[in-house]
Amino acid sequence: MSAAALETRGLCKSFGALTVAAGINFRLEAGARHALIGPNGAGKTTFVDMLTGVLSPRPAVSCSAGRTSRRRDKRSA
């Protein structure tokens, strides 16, 4: 298996007592394409916001091209 272009392990996000994402594992190989589909409120935007650093996941671990990132919230939550 080649190195992932993007990988997450166990991403979680809560706003106070409300958990909006729990245990997201995702791996995207270089050159691969994936679509995020689901009903309103399924967490698609939250997942992308965690990947891009708009929201800070808990635990805040994601990997891109073999580098691990730990990010802080850029918007208040």
N, C-alpha and C positions, 0 to 999 in steps of 0.2 A: 504494500500500500504506500503510495507516495505521500509527501507532506501535504497537508490540507492548506488551501488558500485561506480558509476561514474555519475556525472551530470554536465551539462553546461547550462548556461542561458544567452542568448543574446550575444554570442561571436562574435566579429567583428575584422577584421584586414585590415589595409590599408598600402600601401607603397606609401607615398606622397599622391597625389590626386586619386590614383587608389585603390578602395575598392575591396579586393579579397575575403572577407568573411563577411557576414552581418547577424546578428541576429540568430546565430546557437543555437538552443535548443536541447539538447540530454540527454537522461536518460538511463542508463544501470543498470538493476537489477543484484544483486549478482547471479552468475551462468549462466546468459544469454549470448548469443553469437550474435553478429551483424557483418555484412560485410559492408565495405565501397566500393561501386561500382559507377562508373560513367565514363564519357569520360575524356580524357586528358584535364587538365585545369579546372576541376570541383571543385577543392579545397580539395581533399582527403588528400594530403600530408600536406597542410596548416593546416587543422583541426587536424591531428595527431601531427604536430609540436606545435600547440597551447596547446594541451592536455599534451604533454610531457615537455613543458617549453622551447623548442628550439626557439619558437616565442612567444612574449607576445601579448595576445589578448587585444582588447579594447572593452568594459570594461573587465579588466582582472579578471574574476571571474569563477572559476570552483570548483566543490566539488567532493571529493573522500572519500567514507566511512564516510560521514558526516562532513568532514573537508573542510573548504574553503581555496583555494589557490589563491594567487596573485603573478604572476611571471614577471620577466624582461627578455628581449631578451637576448639569449646567443649567437646569431649570428647577425651581423650587417644587417640592413634592410633599 
